[in-house]
Amino acid sequence: MTTPDPLPSVEDLKAQAKRLRTQMAVLNTPVSHSQSLELLAQQMGLRDWNTLQARASALSNHRPPWAVGDFVRGRYLDQPCSGRILSLSAVTGGRYRMTLHLDEAVDVVTFDSFSSFRQRINATVDPHGVSTGKRSDGVPHLVLKT
């Protein structure tokens, strides 16, 4: 069994180990707190508690500042925008892939004689909410206010 994604916080893991210890005592198989921590790590497919704790700590330090359903504001193609996060997932390099549904559609074309409105957008952003994709003049496609 591999570790779940995402792992609970270290505090939640310790609480889970405490519940395991209590249940084992009810079943007349008492274990120490350290033994329950080790059992929990093994149940999650890891070698020991130290490994589990290190992974959970590392993941908690890299959690995105947003969650699915959050309302966000910012600028998309240099136009003010606001909307809700429909999906969010971590990708390599500490970046996040997100889908936003904007409250009002944004015209993504700069020509006066033509318009194309977009209300749902996909973007890959860094932890500060700045998209990796940029316009030809170097301005990021999406900049969220955090």
N, C-alpha and C positions, 0 to 999 in steps of 0.2 A: 504494500500500500504506500502511495506517495503522500507527501504533505499536502493538505488542502490549500487552495489558493482563494483568498488570502488567509493566512494564519490568524488566529485570534491574538489579541495583545498578550504580553507576558502576564499581566494581572489576571486576565481571563483564563489563561492556561493554569495558573496557580490555583484559582478558584475551582477549576475543573478537577485538578488533582486532589483538592481537599474533599470534593464531593465523592470522588473515587475512593479515597481513604475511608470516608464515613460509610459508604456502601459496603466496602470490604469488611469493615468491623461488624456491620449488621449480619453479614454472611459468615461470621465467626472465622474470618481470615484477616486478622489485623495486619496492617502494613504501616511502616513509618511514613512520614511526609516525604522524605527523600525517595523512598521506594515508590510511592505513588507518582512522583514526578518522573522517575525513570520509566515506570509502566506506561504513563501517558505518552512519553516520547516514543516508546516502542510501538504503541498503538498507532501512532502517526507515521510510522515507517522510518524513524530516525534512530541513530545509534544510542543516544543518551540525552539526558535533560540539558546538558550544556549546549549541545548542537541545536536542539529545539529552541532553547532560549535565545541563542545567537541569531537564528533565522527569524524568529518572531520580532526581535529587537530591530534587526536590519530592515524588515518589511515595514514596521511601524514608522521608521524614519523616512520611508519613501512613499508614504501614502499620499494620494493626491489631495489638494486643498478643496476639492469639490466632490460631489456625489451625484448619482443619477437622481433627477428630480429637482436639483438645485436651480434657483433662478440666478442668472448671470447677466451682467451688462458689459459692454465694451464697444469695440469698433470692428466692423467687418468691411473690408475693402475701403477703409478710411471713412466709413459711414457709421453713425451711432446705431447700436443694436442692443436688443435685450431678448431673452428667451430662456427656455428650460433645457437642461441637459437630458437627452433621451438615452444615451449610452456612453459608457466610459470604460476604457480598458488601458492597462499599462502596456507600453511597447518598449523596445530596447532604448538604452541611453537615458533613462529617467524621464521619458516623454510619455504623453497620454494621447490616445486616439479618442475623440469624442464626436458625438452627433448632437447638434443643437437644433431645436425647433424655435425659430424666431417669432416674437409676438407680431411683428409686421415684416412683410417681405422687403428685401433689399434689392435695388436695381444693380445688377452686377456689370452692366454695360455703361460705358462713359459717353457713347455717341448720343447726340440730341435726337437723331431720327430713328433710333432703335432702342428698345428696352427689353430686358430679360430679368424677371424678378425671381428671387430665390428666398424661400422661407425655411428650408431645411438644409443645414450645411454640415459637412464632415471636415474635421481638421485634426492635425497632430500638433499638440502644444507642449511647451516645456512646463515645469512646475510653477512658473510665473504667469502662465496663460498666454504666452506669445507663440504664435504658430511658426512652424518650421518653414512653411511655404511662404514665399515672398513675391511681391509684384516685381516687374522688371526694373523699377526704380529702388528696390531694396526694402520697401515698406512691407512688414508682415501682413498677410491676408487677414488674420484675426488677432486682436489684442483684447484679452479679458481684463477687467478690473478685479483685483483680488483683495 
